[in-house]
């Protein structure tokens, strides 16, 4: 499972970053975890300080001196995710860039995130560890319905990249895209193609995996109800793994529990095989719901919740801005990043699923922005079906 050939760009200065971010048990803290996390963060801050002139100036402007930092995460200066919509910042040489992803869809400002081999591969390996934890590896040929963008040549869309990557955990028998490339620099939502795919998959009886934007999936189920299509019976070993939220179509969103009930009733997939995911190109650590539908933190990251006005860190059970902190990324200084989402942090003991780490609850986006994420751009394609 663990890729023994995967290493940080500099094992001498980033040895603890590698030790933490290649830990094979994503929800079990290794011995001495707190000290390991703190030291790994010191390593990555030092890395970016030494390799990014921008980040060096950024720390100086915030009166932050690494040698005087005792590891208090709330005192580590952070960047906001939207910063990467306006600036291209790198801590690596051009020759070391192995992947370039953007966050936006058909329009709007795009976050430009560059990855070296370590940054993207370590994040992908974390997904390997999590899928193994949930027993989601399968050797049987599997049908896929991808509620994401069909990739055209040279595509850099982060959501499309992720959903295609996820097909590696079960062999692809057939893959159907909901958002088909139209050859005119855009995508069309093939709603009736999705319905036909479900009907065909039900007849075949193979496991089905459904990945991508929940809004498209929901509108497919609604149209099936409108057409009075009888409930289908997909294989109970099927898996739904959604991501991207309801941005741009929040007025039509329904409670997650009701949504999952629809899936169970209309497609026959059991509740524990219905999961949501949270992530972004600006922060690629995978957050995947447990069987009780909570986003537990893998050991590779920590979360702070900041007050909406004062920006002071809050404790458990308080609403505020969501901040992610992780030492995994060496390519850009996105190791301490404030998201545009509102969230609440809960102790791990508040969830009976058996995972010991804390978990967070997403409450939605803060404010209104003209910037468009992948999900917002995708939601525009839904208007004619709403």
C-alpha atoms as one frame of an Amber mdcrd trajectory, in Angstrom:
protein
   0.000   0.000   0.000   2.654   2.507   1.008   4.770   3.839  -1.846   8.296
   3.397  -0.544   9.751   5.305  -3.490   7.796   8.479  -2.628   9.951  11.097
  -0.915   9.908  14.811  -0.148  12.106  17.098  -2.284  14.655  17.222   0.555
  14.616  14.338   3.002  17.206  16.042   5.201  15.135  19.140   5.941  11.670
  17.581   5.518  12.104  14.184   7.173   9.275  14.691   9.668   6.956  16.003
   6.956   7.502  12.725   5.157   7.077  10.659   8.316   3.724  12.285   9.150
   2.294  12.431   5.635   3.062   8.814   4.778   1.545   7.390   7.974  -0.626
   4.486   6.825  -3.377   4.743   9.454  -5.262   7.940   8.565  -7.418   8.116
  11.695  -5.018   6.630  14.272  -2.466   9.050  15.679   1.112   7.772  15.784
   3.023   7.848  19.056   4.170  11.371  19.874   1.706  12.791  17.361   1.443
  16.347  18.702   5.192  16.879  18.706   5.515  15.213  15.290   2.870  17.498
  13.785   4.453  20.613  15.293   7.942  19.719  14.085   6.640  18.839  10.623
   4.967  22.240  10.444   8.220  23.943  11.446   9.960  22.071   8.641   7.439
  23.109   6.007   7.351  26.748   7.143  11.132  26.813   6.895  10.970  25.215
   3.446   8.644  27.853   2.035  10.533  30.644   3.753  13.714  29.469   2.036
  12.176  28.777  -1.373   9.613  31.555  -1.847  10.581  35.207  -1.764   6.889
  36.091  -1.465   6.407  33.860   1.576   9.537  35.211   3.212   8.168  38.746
   2.891   4.749  37.553   4.024   6.130  36.170   7.279   8.146  39.302   7.868
   5.107  41.534   7.334   3.301  39.480   9.991   6.226  39.788  12.428   6.585
  36.015  12.439  10.001  34.593  13.328  10.231  30.847  12.855  13.001  30.365
  15.404  10.760  31.964  18.045   7.621  29.974  17.166   6.658  27.336  19.725
   4.172  25.561  17.443   0.963  27.368  18.391  -1.006  26.941  15.176  -3.208
  29.961  15.773  -0.085  32.173  15.622   1.031  30.860  12.239   0.130  33.402
   9.510  -2.380  32.059   6.997  -3.360  32.817   3.418  -6.972  32.902   2.265
  -7.938  30.434  -0.457  -9.055  33.214  -2.812  -5.497  34.577  -2.785  -4.624
  31.884  -5.315  -7.289  33.232  -7.661  -5.235  36.385  -8.078  -1.639  35.239
  -7.661   0.564  32.442  -8.957   2.981  31.600  -6.166   5.460  28.726  -6.226
   8.114  27.353  -3.893   9.630  25.100  -6.548  11.425  25.569  -9.855   9.454
  25.376 -13.100  11.216  22.134 -14.016   9.850  20.479 -10.859   6.176  21.182
 -11.660   4.475  17.898 -12.510   0.839  19.040 -12.391  -1.096  22.291 -12.748
  -4.729  22.341 -11.608  -7.370  25.068 -11.544 -10.465  25.374  -9.395 -12.828
  27.093 -11.802 -15.214  25.749 -14.418 -16.412  27.491 -17.548 -15.975  31.041
 -16.283 -14.726  33.132 -13.394 -11.398  33.630 -11.675  -9.357  30.480 -11.292
  -7.127  29.346  -8.487  -3.819  28.318 -10.014  -2.187  25.582  -7.993   1.057
  23.934  -9.050   2.249  20.590  -7.742   5.551  18.828  -7.605   5.590  15.048
  -7.508   5.680  14.864  -3.708   2.765  17.259  -3.095   0.247  15.592  -5.396
   1.453  12.027  -4.861   1.418  12.250  -1.070  -2.153  13.605  -1.158  -3.187
  10.791  -3.499  -1.563   8.229  -1.240  -3.620   9.615   1.648  -6.715   8.768
  -0.400  -5.310   5.263  -0.849  -4.985   4.924   2.912  -8.520   6.209   3.521
 -10.123   3.997   0.867  -8.293   1.070   2.439  -9.582   2.073   5.888 -13.154
   2.033   4.547 -12.616  -1.216   2.554 -13.417   0.480  -0.751 -10.905  -1.361
  -2.890 -12.632  -3.786  -5.260 -11.293  -6.130  -7.941 -14.628  -6.621  -9.712
 -15.331  -4.790 -12.995 -17.375  -1.729 -12.003 -19.652   0.681 -13.835 -19.143
   4.399 -13.202 -21.407   7.405 -13.494 -19.249  10.495 -13.106 -21.164  13.669
 -12.258 -18.187  15.735 -13.329 -16.638  17.191 -16.436 -15.685  14.895 -19.276
 -12.078  15.871 -19.760 -10.881  17.287 -23.017  -7.245  17.214 -24.000  -5.148
  19.438 -21.756  -7.849  19.881 -19.108  -6.627  21.292 -15.786  -9.932  21.164
 -13.877  -9.332  19.878 -10.388 -12.713  18.170  -9.989 -12.391  16.259 -13.247
  -8.870  15.195 -12.320 -10.023  13.931  -8.932 -13.003  11.939 -10.199 -10.939
  10.258 -12.883  -8.270   9.445 -10.293 -10.889   7.762  -8.083 -11.683   5.157
 -10.738  -8.432   3.389  -9.903  -9.917   1.694  -6.840 -12.167  -0.612  -8.864
 -11.643  -1.691 -12.510 -13.679   0.323 -15.021 -16.224  -1.740 -16.929 -18.006
   1.304 -18.337 -17.771   5.007 -17.500 -20.502   7.539 -18.278 -19.976  11.290
 -17.848 -22.853  13.523 -16.830 -21.158  16.691 -18.100 -20.153  15.893 -21.666
 -17.578  17.897 -23.587 -19.427  19.649 -26.424 -16.414  20.557 -28.540 -17.206
  24.261 -28.175 -15.134  25.051 -25.116 -17.879  23.911 -22.759 -19.945  21.051
 -21.358 -23.589  19.966 -21.568 -25.482  18.149 -18.825 -26.699  14.845 -20.308
 -29.543  14.228 -17.878 -31.340  11.583 -19.932 -28.058   9.840 -20.609 -27.625
   9.538 -16.848 -31.080   7.996 -16.481 -30.356   5.484 -19.258 -27.067   4.624
 -17.588 -28.793   3.850 -14.292 -31.323   1.645 -16.033 -28.613  -0.205 -17.939
 -26.465  -0.607 -14.828 -29.417  -2.030 -12.889 -29.938  -4.672 -15.590 -26.251
  -5.620 -15.590 -26.095  -6.066 -11.822 -22.455  -5.022 -11.490 -21.333  -2.689
  -8.705 -21.775   0.963  -9.639 -19.706   3.908  -8.410 -21.181   7.406  -8.569
 -18.773  10.302  -8.116 -19.067  14.063  -8.519 -21.374  17.017  -7.923 -24.442
  16.224  -5.752 -26.690  18.759  -7.526 -26.542  16.893 -10.854 -27.195  13.596
  -9.120 -30.157  15.085  -7.260 -31.692  16.543 -10.414 -31.384  13.159 -12.106
 -33.316  11.526  -9.273 -35.971  14.261  -9.419 -36.470  13.758 -13.160 -36.755
  10.006 -12.626 -39.550  10.743 -10.143 -41.231  13.093 -12.631 -41.113  10.358
 -15.272 -42.511   7.849 -12.747 -39.608   5.489 -13.320 -39.960   2.624 -10.811
 -37.204   2.293  -8.181 -34.111   0.554  -9.530 -32.040  -2.026  -7.716 -28.356
  -1.373  -8.149 -25.834  -3.724  -6.596 -25.656  -3.268  -2.797 -21.876  -3.104
  -3.234 -22.244   0.124  -5.186 -20.689   3.299  -3.813 -21.735   6.952  -3.932
 -18.949   9.428  -3.225 -19.965  13.030  -3.871 -18.062  16.304  -3.666 -18.243
  19.943  -4.673 -21.248  20.951  -2.619 -24.336  22.820  -3.840 -22.610  26.131
  -4.570 -24.591  28.227  -7.022 -27.673  26.066  -6.527 -28.062  26.189  -2.764
 -31.681  27.277  -3.078 -32.526  23.816  -4.426 -30.389  21.855  -1.981 -32.109
  19.460   0.395 -30.976  18.069   3.715 -28.333  15.413   3.305 -30.378  12.837
   5.196 -33.321  13.332   2.814 -31.008  13.186  -0.181 -29.516   9.911   0.996
 -33.032   8.544   1.577 -33.859   9.351  -2.057 -30.790   7.450  -3.233 -31.653
   4.450  -1.088 -35.262   4.397  -2.249 -34.666   4.996  -5.953 -31.409   3.129
  -6.520 -31.230   0.644  -3.647 -27.756   1.645  -2.454 -27.443   1.245   1.357
 -26.906   4.343   3.498 -23.433   3.368   4.714 -22.286   3.300   1.060 -23.391
   6.906   0.540 -20.639   9.376   1.368 -19.735  13.000   0.777 -16.230  14.393
   0.385 -14.723  17.796   1.026 -11.623  19.233  -0.574 -10.251  21.795  -2.975
  -7.295  22.323  -5.269  -5.983  24.859  -2.751  -5.976  22.165  -0.050  -5.832
  18.602  -1.352  -6.017  16.706   1.921  -8.988  14.311   1.550 -11.892  14.678
   3.984 -14.389  11.852   3.585 -17.516  11.140   5.604 -17.535   8.265   8.042
 -20.513   5.900   8.091 -22.290   8.444  10.306 -21.642  11.169   7.700 -19.103
  13.227   9.619 -15.895  14.682   8.163 -13.200  13.299  10.450  -9.744  14.823
  10.205  -7.026  12.481   8.986  -3.871  12.769  11.050  -2.194  14.702   8.214
  -4.040  17.930   9.013  -5.569  20.044  11.736  -8.437  22.521  11.722  -8.978
  25.867  13.380 -12.303  27.694  13.471 -11.911  31.472  13.446 -14.414  34.042
  14.663 -16.195  35.839  11.834 -15.348  39.297  13.149 -12.221  39.127  15.267
 -10.617  36.160  13.456  -9.623  34.790  16.846  -9.515  30.982  17.081 -12.545
  29.332  18.632 -12.926  25.981  20.335 -15.350  23.145  19.747 -19.018  23.676
  18.838 -18.580  27.275  17.652 -19.360  28.626  14.183 -16.653  30.402  12.224
 -14.329  30.381   9.228 -12.703  27.045   8.448  -8.899  27.001   8.448  -6.833
  24.019   7.352  -3.257  23.420   8.458  -1.082  20.661   7.022   2.626  20.284
   6.209   2.087  18.076   3.151   2.523  20.660   0.365   5.987  21.762  -0.775
   5.048  23.260  -4.148   3.129  26.351  -2.970   2.794  27.963   0.497  -0.714
  26.608   1.094   0.088  24.827   4.337  -2.028  27.240   6.430  -5.089  28.332
   4.504  -8.391  29.968   5.412 -11.331  28.728   3.374 -14.469  30.649   2.458
 -16.642  28.106   4.243 -18.300  28.357   7.627 -17.898  25.318   9.834 -18.090
  23.895  13.354 -15.421  21.648  14.878 -16.507  18.694  17.035 -14.489  16.333
  19.236 -14.020  12.820  17.912 -15.880  11.427  20.925 -19.073  13.081  19.645
 -19.278  10.512  16.830 -19.892   6.817  17.597 -18.387   5.544  14.327 -15.159
   4.417  15.993 -12.757   6.902  14.387 -10.888   8.780  17.103 -10.058  12.050
  15.371 -12.051  15.293  15.538 -14.572  16.084  12.822 -16.007  19.214  11.288
 -19.433  20.212  10.040 -19.770  22.422   6.967 -22.437  25.124   7.271 -22.021
  26.734   3.858 -20.202  29.581   2.168 -19.577  32.898   3.889 -20.976  35.912
   2.058 -21.507  36.304  -1.673 -18.685  36.310  -4.200 -18.449  36.908  -7.911
 -15.754  34.266  -8.143 -16.947  30.976  -9.570 -15.774  27.603  -8.408 -16.123
  24.398 -10.408 -19.408  23.724  -8.637 -20.796  27.206  -9.396 -19.913  26.933
 -13.065 -21.411  23.467 -13.170 -24.608  24.654 -11.502 -25.181  27.029 -14.404
 -25.682  23.981 -16.607 -28.577  22.893 -14.382 -30.751  25.931 -14.969 -32.716
  24.453 -17.835 -33.459  21.370 -15.742 -34.450  23.125 -12.520
